[in-house]
Amino acid sequence: MASRDVQVWSGVVAVAAALAVVAGYLLGGPRAVWTVSAAETLLVMGHVARRFRAKAHMRTAGEGPDADHCDRCRRARERLDARA
């Protein structure tokens, strides 16, 4: 069910983005299209970065900064220890 909701909202965002680009073209020409597209890109990149950053480093209570809270961090810590 959640996957379907994400697909619906992704479609809504895509249609809104397309309409914003068309409106930018009709109201201000190519420069407005570039501005609208750049703003949309930055918003989407910020949203994705925030969502995946939160998922990448979930720590449980009591873990310090050197704790291996995920497999990626454990492997990175092993590589750093092997260099030293």
N, C-alpha and C positions, 0 to 999 in steps of 0.2 A: 504494500500500500504506500509506503514512504517513497519507494522508487517512482511510483506513478505520480505522486505529488511533485517530486523534483522535476520529472519530465514536463508536467503541466506548467510549472513556474518557469522552467527554462524556455519553453515555447512562448510564454507571455513576455518574458524579457527579450527574446529575440525579435518578436513582432514590435515591441515598443522601441527597441533600438533601430529597427529598420524605419519605422515611422518617424523617429527623431531625425534620422539622416535625411529622409525625404523632406521633412519640414524645414530642416536647416538649409537644404538646397533651394527650396522654394522661397524662403525668407531672406537668405543672405548669400547664396551662391556657393561656390566651391570652398571658400575660406571657412564658411560656417559649417560645412560638411566635415572638414578636417578637424575643426574645434569640437564638434559634437562627437565625432568618432574617437578622438583622443580622450575626451572626458569619459566616454563609455568604457574604453579600454582600461583606463586607470581605475575606475570603479570596480570593474570585474576583477582585475588583477589584485586589488586590495582585498576584495571579498574572499577570493580563493586563497590568498596568502594567509589571511586571518584564520580561515577555517582549517587549513592544513597545518599551520603552525601550532594551533591548539591541539591537534591530534598527534603531532609528531613527538611532543615532549610532555606527556602526561605523567606527573609524579605523584606517588602516594605520599601520605603524611609521614614525616620523619626522615625522608631521604635527603641527604645533603647534596651539595653541588657535584661531588665526585662519585655519587652512587650511580650504578648501572641500572637506570630505570627503563631502558629499552635495549633491544638487541643491537641497534645501530650504534648507540652510545657505548655499549660494552665492547664492540669490535673496534671502535675508534680509540677507546681507552687502552685496549690491548696493543694496537699499533703504536700509540704514543709510548707505552711502557717498553715495547720492543726496541724503539729507537734509542731510548735512554740507557 
